[in-house]
């Protein structure tokens, strides 16, 4: 028996994607535009990313809601990603960020950017807290205290080459934790 919430699937996957796109894209476009404003190019980009993610992730769709509701959730995640990217691309900071950003003048950011920045801070802190103490310290020295490899080398009593290698491994581990947390 066909699940009433399941979208109609055409004979081929490509046909299903095409029919799904035709059926859901007009209303999903309006949904995204409502959250992003009138930037048609960005709305179209988010729409395409949402539809592709919905198509690729269809096997993980649990049918606990309608397919359209599930697409809306994907769209909201894509919109949040867009705002995170905007905060990062418009700023001078690079990930990882830490509490030192709390001194930043949030009044110059839009409400969406402020919300995204706060979510990003929390996510970065959560990931950093999962790292071993030494790796956390190294990232702090390098990115928040803005210390050079030579300064960190003197402080820790190890060679600059060792500092460089340890920071590289700390960034790799942070990246793994970050990607795991994003799932």
Secondary structure as GFF3:
##gff-version 3
##sequence-region A 1 183
A	DSSP	alpha_helix	13	36	.	.	.	ID=ss1
A	DSSP	alpha_helix	40	56	.	.	.	ID=ss2
A	DSSP	three_ten_helix	58	60	.	.	.	ID=ss3
A	DSSP	alpha_helix	67	89	.	.	.	ID=ss4
A	DSSP	three_ten_helix	99	103	.	.	.	ID=ss5
A	DSSP	three_ten_helix	106	108	.	.	.	ID=ss6
A	DSSP	alpha_helix	111	129	.	.	.	ID=ss7
A	DSSP	alpha_helix	133	139	.	.	.	ID=ss8
A	DSSP	pi_helix	140	144	.	.	.	ID=ss9
A	DSSP	alpha_helix	149	156	.	.	.	ID=ss10
A	DSSP	alpha_helix	160	182	.	.	.	ID=ss11
###
